Amino acid sequence: EEFNEEHDHFKMKVLFDFNGMLQDRIDLLAENGLIGLILVLVMLGLFLSIRLSAWVAFGIPFSFLGMLILGLWYGMTINMISLFGMILVVGILVDDGIVIAENIYAHFERGKTSYQAAIDGTMEVLPSVFTSVLTTMVAFSVLLFVEGMEMMAEMAFVVMACLGFSLIEAFFVLPSHLASEKVLSKSKKGTFRYKFRSFFDGIITYMRDKIFGDTLSFLLRFHVLTTFIPLVFIFVTI
């Protein structure tokens, strides 16, 4: 606009604005990350504990911060490819933390102390969680060695680094905080927290035992029919 005002014989016109596309992708990443944090806080807060959900949600900024610090050494830049990797991985960063936190809470509900529940809950699911995240990292590592796709290496680095730091957070940081009695504690009778938890747990128990449980029992009694129907869909699709 300044150039056009100063020159009468020449006019500058924007035909392609790459900066706008880059900013749109950054905004999409920020929006997805914020929605992910809110969903983790709300859902885990309802079903388990508010303080527990906060430490699980902490895995998202922790993983991104670790990835960006490592990315400085790696030589990564904020571009369309690396941002695509961040958008891709933001939805699976807290999966391992959710599994571990839920299992720790299950051990705590069985009467164990928060410290012992953190140890037993983490160790019980450690092999399966580590393997599931590792397989995803291995799958993306292939992009580091494919000839002609060197530009995809930054996306692979982002995914692998974020998942690696999410494992560190889930195996060490998360259990350390959940082991505190300030995070995992029984609510006192008569308090609002106790009444809300009792009310919500009653709804969950009814849905689990009556609605889902009765439906599952019905399907198991007629297992031949419930097995045959999906097979019919498979043959129709073929």
N, C-alpha and C positions, 0 to 999 in steps of 0.2 A: 504493500500500500504506500509506503514511503517512497519507494522507487518510482511508482506510477505517478505520484504527485510531483516529483521533481523533474520528470522527463516527459516531454510531449511527443517525441518521435518514437519512443519505445514503450512497450507495455509488457509487464511481467505477469504471467498467468500460471497458477499452480495446477499442474496436470496430475501429479501423484504425490501424496503426502504420507510418507512411510511413518513419520513420527506419530501421526494420528492412529495408525494401526497398532503401533507398539504401545501407545498409551491405553488403547482399548483393551489390549491383552493384559496389561498390568492391572487395569481396573477389574477385569474379569477374575484374575487371580486373587485380588484383594477381596472381592465380593464372595468368591467361593470359600476362601479361608475364613472369613467372618461368619458365613452361614454354617460352615463346618463346626466352628467353635461353639456357636449358639446351640446347634443340634446336640452336640456332645454334652454340653452343660445341662440342657433341658431334659433330654431323654435319660441320661444316667442319673441326673438329680432326682427325677421322678421315681425311677425303678430302684436305685441304689442309695446314693448319698450325694448331697451338693458338694461337699468338700472333696469327696472322691472324684466326682466329675471334673472339678477344677484342675486336679493334678493330671487327669487323663488328657484334658484339653491342652495342658501345658506342653504336651508332646509335639503339637503343631509348630508353635514358634521356636521351640528348642531345636527341632530337626532342621527347620529352615535356617536358623542362625548358624548352626554347625555346618550346614551345606555351603552357606555363603562365605564363611571363614575359610573352609577348605577350598572353595572355588577361587578365592584370591590367589592361593598358592598354585592351583591347577591352571589358572589363566582364563577362567570362565568369564563371559560378559553377559549382561542382561540383553538378550536378543529374542527374536521370535521363537527360535528352537529351544533355548533354555527355559523360556517362559512356558512353552507348551509342556515341557517336562514337569515344571512346578505345578501347573494346573492339573496334570495327569496324576501326580503323586499325592496331592493334597487330600484326596478322598480316601486314601488307604493308609495314611500315616498313623492314625490312632487305632487301627484295627488290632494291632498287637497289644497296645495299652488297654483297650477295652476288654479283651479276653483275659489278660492277667488281672486287671482290677476286679472284674466280675468274679473270678475264681477266688481271689483273696477275700472278697466280701462274703462269698459262700462259705469259706472256712471260718470266717469271723462269726457268721450266723450260727454255726454249729457249736459255739461256745468257747472257741479258742481266743486267746489274747490277740490284740492287733499285731503284736510283734511276731508271734508264732504263725498267725494266719498269713502274714506277708511272706514268710519264708516258705511255708508249705504250699501256699497258693501259687507262688512263682515257680517253684521247683517242679510242681506237678505238670504245668503246661509249657515249661521251658523248651523241651525238645520239639514239640509240635509247632509252637509259635516261631521258634528259630528256623525250623525247616521251611515253613510256609513263606516267611519273608525272604529267606535265602534263595528259594526257587525263583521268586520274582526278580531279585537282583541278578541272578545268573542269566535269566531270560533277556534282560536289558543289556547285560554285559556283551552280548553278541554284537550289538551295534558299534562297539568300540573297535571291532576288527574287520568289519565289512568294507571291502574296497569300493570306492565310489560313493560312499555314504558317510564321509568324514564329518560332514556338517551335523550328523545325528549323534555324534559322540558327546556333545554337550548335554543333550537330552538324556542320554544314558547315564552320564555322570551325575546329573541332578537327581534322577530317580534313585540311583544306587547310594549316593551320599545321604539323601534324606532318609531312606529306609535304614541305612546303617546307623545313623544317629537316633532314629526312632527306636531301634533295638536297644541302644545304650540307655535311652531314657526309660524304656519299658522294663528293662531287666535290673537297673541299678537305681535310677532316680525315683521312679514311681513307687517301688516297694519300700524304699527308705522313708518316704513321706507317709505312705499308708500304714507303716508300722507304728506311727505315733498315735497315741490315744486321743489326741486332739482332732485327728481326722476320722478315725474309726472309733466310735463310742456308741453305747446304747442310749437311746433317748429316755429321759425320765418320764415316768407316768404323770399324766395330768398336764404336761406341757403341750403347746400347739404342735410342736414337731412330732411328739408321740401320737397325738390324735390324728394328724394328717397322714403319718406313716401307717398307722393302723387302718385308717379308712382306705388308703390307696392299696395297701397290701391285700385287704379284703376283696377289692375289685379284681386285682390280678389273680388271686387264688380262685375266685369264682370263674373267671374267664379260662384259667388253665385247667381246672378240675372238671367244671361242668360243661362249658362250651367246647373247648378243644378236646378234653378228655373223653367226653361222651361221643363226640364225632369220631375220634380215633378208635374207640372201642367198636363202634358200628362198622367202620371200614375194615377193621381187623377180622370181624366176624364174617364179612363177605369179601375176603381178600382175593378170591378168584375173580370176582367182578371188578374190583378196583385195580387188579393187575391187567385184566383183559382190555379195559377201556383205553389206557394209554397205548397198548399195542395196536389197537384199531386206528388210533390217530397216526401212529408211525407208518402203518401200511397205506393209509389214505394219502399221507404226505409223499411216500415213495411213488 
